Amino acid sequence: MSTKHTISMITLGCSKNLVDAECMSAILREQGYEMVEDVSSAEAVVVNTCGFIESAKKEAIDTILEVASLKGPRKKLKFIVATGCLAQRYPEEIKKSLPEVDAVLGTSHYQDIAAVLDKLFGKEAFGWNDYIGKPGSLKHMRRDREIATKPYAWLKIAEGCSNGCAFCAIPGIRGKYTSRPMEDILEEAEILVKNGYKEIILAAQDTTSYGKDLYGKKCLSELLHKMGKIKNLQSIRIMYAYIDGIEDELIEEMKNNPKVLHYLDIPVQHGDDAILKKMRRRDTVSSITKTLNKLRSAMPDIVIRSTIMVGFPGEKAENFENLLKNLKIWRFQCLGCFIYSPEENTRGYDMHPRVRKDVAQRRYEKVMALQQEISLSYNQARIGEIVDVTIDSPSEDGIFYMGRSYREAPEVDPVIFVASTTRPLEAGDQVKVKIMECTPYELTGVTVDESAE
C-alpha cells in the first residue's frame, strides 16, 4: 500500500482512453494513492497517451515534455509514467528518446499502474518491457470509477477492433475485438444512474460489433433493450457505429426504445467505391446510401454524424469528386475530416501512389467548406425551435451556459450557448431553450419560461 503519495493523471485522445484513465485512477485510489488535479502538486504524473496518428503522437510527446519541465531533484515531481497507445506502440523509442519518462505501461497492463508506482516510489528495479504485452485486455475495468464528465458518462462496452481497415493501427495497439459481458455492462450502467448520471454514452471502436465474439452474434440491440429498463436512466447515446452493423433489428430498437437517442456516429471514411475497397472497408457507396435512407425513413428526426478521410494512397481527382458528390447526397449533420497519415504496421503504409500533402490539404479544405454549408443549413432551420437542453457547464464569460440537446454529442458536436432568463443553472439541469442564432459550429438560445407555455 502507498503512503498517500500524490498522483496526477493526464489523458489524451478518445473517449475510450478517458474511461481507461478513470479506471486507472480508481485502481490507484484502491491502493492508497491520492489523486490530485493540479500537476504541480503531484509527486508522479501518469500521461495516458494516444498514438493513433501523427498529430496524436506529437501531442503526446509535447505533453510529456511539458510535464517534464516540472521534474527535478529539488522539485516535488519525481516520476513520469507513460501509458496507453503511444507506450504500447513505441516503448523502446520512448526509452531512448524521452529519458524523462520513468516507466511505460501498454494497453493490456492498465491494471498494473499501482504496482509500477509502488516500484518507483520504493526505488525497486523496473523492467522496462515488463508491462508491454500482447494488446487486448479488460482486466482494468472498474465499475466504481470516478467519472471525469458530468452529467453524462462514457460506458466502454468493448476493447480493440477486428475490422482490419488498411489505414488503421488500432488492432495492433488495442488488440482484437473483445466485448465486455452484458451483465457487467448493465451493472455498471445501474451504478452510473445511481450516482446521478442521466445520459450514458456507449463507446467502443465499433459498437455495432458488440457481442459477436462473446455470444456468436451482434447483440447491441439486445443490450439497448435491457438498458432501456434501467429505472431513472434518461438517455442512451450510441457512438462509433459501422454501416454493415446497422441491421434492421438495431434500427427497430432505436426507433421503439424511448431511452435511445435518435443519434448515430457512423464513420464512413470515404464516398468512392474504389477507395473504400483499397481501405479494406466492407461498405460500398450503395450500402451506405441504403442504410442512411433506412435510418432516416424509420426516424425522420435522426442526427447522423460521420468521419471521412482524404489523401488515402491512390485517391485521384475523380475519386475525390465522387466523395464530394456523395457528401452532398448524404448530408450529414456533422462531419469530421482527417488527412491520411501513413502508420507503420498497417496495410496502407506501403501503398502507392501517395497523394501530395498540398493536394490532400486542399481536398480537406474543400470537404470542410462543403460541410460548413450543410451544417449551417441544418442549424438555420432550427432558429425559433424550442428544444430540450441539458446543461453541461457555465461558459467562460459567466453569462452563457454551455449545453446540448439530443442532437449534439459531447466534445465533437456544436454546443448550444444558453442565456437563462429564469434562474441560475447547474450542470445536469434540463431546460427548454429557444434557438435564436447560429453558426455552422454553435447555436445560441434563451431559456423559455415553462410555466408560461
Secondary structure, DSSP 8 states (H G I E B T S, - for coil): -----EEEEEE-SSHHHHHHHHHHHHHHHHTT-EE-S-GGG-SEEEEEE--SSHHHHHHHHHHHHHHHTTBSTTSSB-EEEEEEHHHHH-HHHHHHH-TT--EEE-TT-GGGHHHHHHHHHTT----TTTT---S---TT--TT---SSSSEEEEE-EE------TT--HHHHH-S-EE--HHHHHHHHHHHHHTT--EEEEE-S-GGGTTHHHHSS--HHHHHHHHTTSTT--EEEE-S--GGG--HHHHHHHHH-TTEEEEEE---B-S-HHHHHHTT-S--HHHHHHHHHHHHHH-TT-EEEEEEEE--TT--HHHHHHHHHHHHHH--SEEEEEE----TTSGGGG-SS---HHHHHHHHHHHHHHHHHHHHHHHHTTTT-EEEEEEEEE-TTSSSEEEE-TT--TTTS-EEEEE-SSS---TT-EEEEEEEEE-SSEEEEEE--GGG-
